[in-house]
């Protein structure tokens, strides 16, 4: 009986530790996406995707998933984008952003779009 109680306690502690780690900012895709966005995108697309004089707002109906799917964001980072909706000029490809960072950025952008009622 003591053996099972001990094993149950170990299992609980291991599970609780995992849950705490999953809730930490390092494990949260929104927080990782926000940090990656701020480091790589905000200088042109603005804080929380609101746009600047250098780039368009990503929190805009044009960037809804049914018009610009996630692959559009991936390609924008990897290949750059020719200007087609806005008068800001072409977007260059963004060097040094990992695929994981791109996925977290997309997660972040979609979350702030939902919060803004874009879709």
Order of alpha helices (4+ residues) and beta strands (2+ residues): alpha-alpha-alpha-alpha-alpha
